[in-house]
Amino acid sequence: MIELSRDAFEDLVAEALDTIPSDLAEVMNNVVILVEDDAPEPGLLGLYHGVPLTDRGDWYGAVLPDHISIYRREILRICDTFEDVVDEVRITVVHEIAHHFGIDDERLHELGW
């Protein structure tokens, strides 16, 4: 397992967010991305909680933001190098943002994510 401070890890998450195309980032709505140290279950690298954009209708309003959790220790646990961490953070961030856009795991795997 590689060691990386929380601040350095949060910087990697911010860098991964910067790679999201601006036309997609602009339509992300009512979502916050959080770094958490520990996952609720082993092997979970990230988790999207909320209502995907594709499921929101006229009823959607005055609700708390969706949130994406990125689990620091789980990602660090599976990585051997700093470069592995950079790659896994980006993959996890993209994967969870895709859920915000209504893309399920099956489709993500078809797309190579």
C-alpha positions in Angstrom: 0.0 0.0 0.0 1.3 3.4 -0.9 1.2 6.3 1.6 -0.3 9.6 0.6 -1.5 12.5 2.8 -5.2 13.4 2.7 -4.3 16.8 1.3 -2.2 15.3 -1.5 -5.0 12.8 -2.3 -7.6 15.6 -2.4 -5.3 17.4 -4.9 -5.4 14.3 -7.1 -9.2 14.3 -7.0 -9.2 18.0 -7.9 -6.8 17.3 -10.8 -9.1 14.4 -12.0 -12.1 16.8 -11.9 -10.1 19.2 -14.1 -9.9 16.5 -16.8 -13.7 16.4 -17.1 -14.7 18.1 -20.4 -16.0 21.6 -19.7 -19.3 20.9 -21.6 -20.0 18.0 -19.1 -18.8 19.9 -16.0 -21.1 22.8 -16.8 -24.2 20.5 -16.7 -23.3 18.8 -13.5 -26.0 19.9 -11.1 -26.5 19.8 -7.4 -23.7 17.4 -6.7 -20.7 17.6 -4.3 -17.6 15.4 -4.4 -16.1 14.3 -1.1 -12.9 12.5 -0.1 -13.5 10.1 2.7 -10.8 8.1 4.4 -12.7 4.8 4.8 -15.2 3.0 2.6 -18.3 1.5 4.1 -17.2 -1.9 2.7 -13.9 -3.4 1.6 -13.0 -2.9 -2.0 -15.3 0.0 -2.6 -13.3 2.9 -4.3 -16.1 5.4 -4.8 -19.9 5.7 -4.5 -22.6 8.0 -6.0 -25.5 8.9 -3.7 -28.3 10.8 -5.3 -30.8 11.1 -8.2 -29.1 10.9 -11.6 -29.7 13.8 -14.0 -31.6 11.4 -16.3 -34.1 10.6 -13.5 -34.8 14.2 -12.4 -38.2 15.6 -13.3 -40.4 18.5 -12.5 -40.6 17.1 -8.9 -36.9 17.7 -8.4 -36.3 20.8 -6.3 -35.3 21.9 -2.9 -33.3 18.7 -2.3 -30.0 18.2 -0.7 -27.1 17.8 -3.1 -26.1 14.4 -4.5 -22.7 13.4 -3.3 -19.9 11.4 -4.7 -17.6 9.8 -2.2 -14.0 8.9 -3.2 -12.5 6.5 -0.6 -8.9 7.3 0.0 -7.6 4.3 1.9 -9.3 1.8 -0.4 -7.6 3.4 -3.4 -4.3 3.6 -1.7 -4.6 0.0 -0.6 -4.8 -1.4 -4.2 -2.0 0.8 -5.6 1.7 0.1 -5.7 3.0 3.4 -7.1 2.0 7.0 -7.1 1.2 6.7 -10.8 -1.2 3.9 -10.0 -2.9 6.2 -7.5 -3.2 9.0 -10.1 -4.8 6.6 -12.6 -7.2 5.0 -10.1 -8.4 8.3 -8.7 -9.1 9.5 -12.3 -10.9 6.3 -13.2 -13.0 6.4 -9.9 -13.9 10.1 -10.3 -15.0 9.6 -13.9 -16.9 6.4 -13.0 -18.9 8.1 -10.2 -19.6 11.2 -12.3 -20.9 8.9 -15.0 -23.5 7.7 -12.5 -24.5 11.3 -11.9 -25.3 11.4 -15.6 -27.3 8.2 -15.4 -24.8 5.8 -16.9 -24.9 2.4 -15.1 -22.0 0.0 -14.3 -22.9 -2.3 -17.2 -22.6 0.5 -19.8 -19.4 1.8 -18.1 -17.8 -1.6 -18.5 -18.9 -1.7 -22.2 -17.2 1.7 -22.6 -14.0 0.4 -21.0 -14.4 2.1 -17.6 
